[in-house]
Amino acid sequence: MRKSIVAALIVSAAYLGPSPAAADEIVVFSTPSLKPVLDHLGPKFEGSTRHTLKFTYAAVAALKREIDGGAAFDVALLLPAAVDDLIKEGKAARASRTDLAVALVGVAVRKGLPRPDISSPDALRRSLLATNSAAYGADSASGKYFLSLIDRLGIGPQMQTKLKTVSGNPVEAVARGDADLTVITVPNIVTVQAVEFAGVLPSPLQNVTTYTAMVSAAAENSAPANAFVQYLNSADATAAFIANGLQRPAP
């Protein structure tokens, strides 16, 4: 009888999962581009594991500065170059490096304005010159790409009076009416209601952004941190990435 009771208790414990005492807080640093995905997937991971996730969102350059300054974290979702630098510096576990998703660059325009023609490099050049204002994030990878794009199109000087630097998401600036358009990765566009998605840039000007996960080499909670990265890379999580304008990397 005693053996039967013990066996029943073991089965019950396995069904209920880990005890609350085994739950950990996982500190996650992430680019804002992945926030809609993490807003969807985070609660699912927390519900199935009892771990809690604490997110900090900022531009990759800002997060890299925080890490270089000694900020404690468990998981970081950044761009590949930043992750590779952290691995070289001994701040990230090499085995944890995981390319999670890729994003294309598109154009967002304020609702109510004519949708610009961006079907070719020449059409994009004309549309940018015709706009009254264009927002970009000075400290973001997309913002830096936009500045290089207008130089590549040969309209850098002409655009200077039209540019509006923003500290937050430039798509939100467009939604508020602070600017007519912005050029940024698609995931930043599709989740904002008050803008129109004008489409992706033409192939000759396209820039593919990869988002890469890694676990801190100094993570206090390395096992749950690795489990979270594995969950983000699982087939169950793919639909959330696609719904937010992202694609899985090619095998």
C-alpha positions as CSV (number, residue, x, y, z in Angstrom):
1,M,0.0,0.0,0.0
2,R,2.8,2.4,1.0
3,K,4.5,1.8,-2.4
4,S,1.3,2.6,-4.2
5,I,0.9,5.9,-2.4
6,V,4.6,6.8,-3.2
7,A,4.1,5.9,-6.8
8,A,1.0,8.0,-7.1
9,L,2.7,11.0,-5.6
10,I,5.6,10.7,-8.1
11,V,3.1,10.6,-11.0
12,S,1.3,13.6,-9.7
13,A,4.5,15.6,-9.3
14,A,5.5,14.8,-12.9
15,Y,2.1,15.9,-14.2
16,L,2.2,19.2,-12.3
17,G,5.7,20.0,-13.6
18,P,8.4,21.8,-11.6
19,S,7.6,23.2,-8.2
20,P,7.4,27.0,-7.8
21,A,10.7,26.9,-6.0
22,A,12.4,25.7,-9.1
23,A,11.1,28.6,-11.2
24,D,13.6,31.3,-12.3
25,E,13.5,34.8,-13.6
26,I,15.1,35.1,-17.1
27,V,16.4,38.5,-18.0
28,V,16.0,39.1,-21.7
29,F,17.6,42.0,-23.7
30,S,16.0,42.4,-27.1
31,T,15.7,44.6,-30.2
32,P,12.2,46.2,-30.3
33,S,11.7,44.6,-33.7
34,L,11.0,41.3,-31.9
35,K,8.6,42.7,-29.2
36,P,5.4,41.7,-30.9
37,V,6.6,38.1,-31.2
38,L,7.8,38.0,-27.6
39,D,4.6,39.6,-26.4
40,H,2.8,36.6,-27.9
41,L,5.3,33.8,-27.1
42,G,6.5,35.0,-23.7
43,P,3.3,34.2,-21.8
44,K,3.2,30.8,-23.4
45,F,6.7,30.0,-22.3
46,E,6.0,31.3,-18.8
47,G,2.8,29.3,-18.5
48,S,4.4,26.0,-19.5
49,T,7.5,26.3,-17.4
50,R,6.6,28.6,-14.5
51,H,9.8,30.7,-15.3
52,T,9.3,34.4,-15.6
53,L,10.7,36.6,-18.3
54,K,11.9,40.2,-17.7
55,F,12.3,42.1,-21.0
56,T,14.4,45.1,-21.8
57,Y,13.9,46.6,-25.3
58,A,16.3,49.0,-26.9
59,A,18.3,49.5,-30.1
60,V,21.0,46.9,-30.6
61,A,23.8,49.5,-30.2
62,A,22.3,50.6,-26.9
63,L,22.0,47.1,-25.6
64,K,25.5,46.3,-26.6
65,R,26.7,49.3,-24.6
66,E,24.7,48.1,-21.6
67,I,26.3,44.7,-21.8
68,D,29.8,46.1,-22.3
69,G,29.1,48.2,-19.2
70,G,28.5,45.1,-17.1
71,A,24.7,44.9,-17.2
72,A,23.5,41.5,-16.1
73,F,21.3,39.5,-18.4
74,D,20.5,35.9,-19.4
75,V,19.4,36.0,-23.0
76,A,20.0,38.6,-25.7
77,L,18.3,38.9,-29.0
78,L,20.4,41.1,-31.2
79,L,22.0,41.3,-34.7
80,P,24.6,38.7,-35.7
81,A,27.6,41.1,-35.6
82,A,26.8,42.2,-32.0
83,V,26.4,38.5,-30.9
84,D,29.7,37.5,-32.6
85,D,31.5,40.4,-30.8
86,L,30.1,39.3,-27.5
87,I,31.2,35.7,-28.1
88,K,34.7,36.9,-29.0
89,E,34.7,39.0,-25.8
90,G,33.8,36.0,-23.7
91,K,30.4,37.5,-22.8
92,A,28.2,35.0,-24.7
93,A,28.1,31.2,-24.8
94,R,29.2,30.2,-28.4
95,A,27.1,27.0,-28.4
96,S,23.9,29.1,-27.7
97,R,24.2,31.2,-30.8
98,T,21.0,30.7,-32.8
99,D,19.7,32.6,-35.8
100,L,16.0,32.9,-35.1
101,A,14.5,35.0,-37.9
102,V,15.1,37.3,-40.9
103,A,13.3,40.5,-41.9
104,L,13.2,42.6,-45.1
105,V,13.1,46.4,-45.2
106,G,9.9,48.1,-46.2
107,V,8.2,51.6,-46.3
108,A,5.5,52.8,-43.9
109,V,3.4,55.8,-44.8
110,R,0.9,57.8,-42.7
111,K,-2.7,56.7,-43.2
112,G,-4.5,59.0,-45.6
113,L,-1.5,59.8,-47.7
114,P,-1.1,58.4,-51.2
115,R,0.9,55.2,-51.2
116,P,4.3,55.9,-52.7
117,D,5.6,54.1,-55.7
118,I,8.6,52.0,-54.5
119,S,8.6,49.5,-57.3
120,S,12.1,50.3,-58.6
121,P,15.1,52.2,-57.4
122,D,14.2,55.2,-59.6
123,A,10.6,55.1,-58.3
124,L,11.8,55.0,-54.7
125,R,14.1,57.9,-55.4
126,R,11.3,60.0,-56.8
127,S,9.0,59.1,-53.9
128,L,11.5,60.0,-51.3
129,L,12.2,63.4,-53.0
130,A,8.5,64.1,-53.1
131,T,7.8,63.4,-49.4
132,N,7.6,66.3,-47.0
133,S,9.3,64.4,-44.1
134,A,10.9,61.1,-43.3
135,A,11.5,59.7,-39.8
136,Y,14.4,57.5,-38.8
137,G,16.1,56.2,-35.6
138,A,19.6,57.6,-35.3
139,D,20.8,54.8,-33.0
140,S,19.1,51.9,-34.8
141,A,20.4,49.6,-37.5
142,S,17.4,50.5,-39.7
143,G,18.1,54.2,-39.3
144,K,21.7,53.8,-40.3
145,Y,20.7,51.7,-43.3
146,F,18.2,54.4,-44.3
147,L,20.9,57.1,-44.3
148,S,23.1,54.9,-46.4
149,L,20.2,54.2,-48.7
150,I,19.6,57.9,-49.6
151,D,23.3,58.3,-50.2
152,R,23.2,55.3,-52.5
153,L,20.3,56.8,-54.3
154,G,22.3,60.1,-54.7
155,I,19.8,62.2,-52.8
156,G,21.5,62.5,-49.4
157,P,21.9,66.3,-49.6
158,Q,18.4,66.9,-50.9
159,M,16.9,64.8,-48.1
160,Q,18.6,66.7,-45.2
161,T,15.7,69.2,-44.7
162,K,13.2,66.3,-44.8
163,L,14.8,64.1,-42.2
164,K,13.4,63.8,-38.7
165,T,15.4,62.0,-36.1
166,V,13.4,60.1,-33.4
167,S,14.5,58.4,-30.2
168,G,11.8,55.7,-30.3
169,N,10.2,53.7,-33.1
170,P,10.0,55.9,-36.2
171,V,6.8,54.1,-37.3
172,E,5.1,55.5,-34.2
173,A,6.3,59.0,-35.3
174,V,4.6,58.4,-38.7
175,A,1.4,57.2,-36.9
176,R,1.3,60.4,-34.8
177,G,1.7,62.6,-37.9
178,D,5.2,63.8,-37.0
179,A,6.5,62.5,-40.4
180,D,5.0,61.2,-43.7
181,L,7.0,58.0,-44.0
182,T,9.8,55.9,-42.7
183,V,12.0,53.1,-44.1
184,I,12.4,50.3,-41.6
185,T,12.3,46.5,-41.2
186,V,8.8,45.1,-41.9
187,P,8.1,43.7,-38.4
188,N,8.2,47.3,-37.1
189,I,5.5,48.3,-39.6
190,V,2.9,45.5,-39.6
191,T,2.0,45.9,-35.9
192,V,1.2,49.6,-36.0
193,Q,-2.4,50.3,-36.9
194,A,-2.3,54.0,-38.0
195,V,0.2,53.5,-40.9
196,E,0.0,51.9,-44.3
197,F,2.5,49.3,-45.4
198,A,3.6,50.5,-48.8
199,G,5.6,47.3,-49.5
200,V,9.2,46.1,-49.4
201,L,12.1,47.8,-51.1
202,P,13.0,46.7,-54.6
203,S,15.5,43.8,-54.7
204,P,18.6,45.8,-55.8
205,L,18.2,48.0,-52.6
206,Q,16.9,45.3,-50.2
207,N,18.7,44.6,-46.9
208,V,18.0,41.4,-45.1
209,T,18.3,41.7,-41.3
210,T,18.9,38.6,-39.2
211,Y,18.0,38.4,-35.6
212,T,20.2,36.2,-33.5
213,A,19.8,34.8,-29.9
214,M,22.5,34.0,-27.4
215,V,22.8,33.1,-23.8
216,S,25.1,35.1,-21.5
217,A,28.3,33.4,-20.5
218,A,27.7,34.6,-17.0
219,A,24.0,33.7,-16.9
220,E,22.9,32.7,-13.4
221,N,20.0,30.7,-15.0
222,S,21.7,29.1,-18.0
223,A,19.4,26.1,-18.2
224,P,16.1,28.0,-18.4
225,A,17.8,30.6,-20.6
226,N,18.8,27.9,-23.1
227,A,15.3,26.4,-22.8
228,F,13.8,29.8,-23.8
229,V,16.1,30.1,-26.8
230,Q,15.2,26.6,-27.9
231,Y,11.5,27.4,-27.5
232,L,11.9,30.5,-29.7
233,N,13.6,28.3,-32.3
234,S,10.9,25.6,-32.2
235,A,8.3,24.8,-34.8
236,D,5.6,25.8,-32.3
237,A,6.9,29.3,-32.3
238,T,7.2,29.8,-36.1
239,A,3.6,31.0,-36.7
240,A,4.2,33.9,-34.3
241,F,7.2,35.0,-36.2
242,I,5.5,34.8,-39.6
243,A,2.4,36.7,-38.3
244,N,4.6,39.6,-37.4
245,G,6.4,40.0,-40.7
246,L,9.4,37.8,-40.1
247,Q,10.7,34.7,-41.8
248,R,12.7,31.8,-40.5
249,P,16.3,31.7,-41.9
250,A,17.1,29.4,-44.7
251,P,18.5,26.1,-43.5
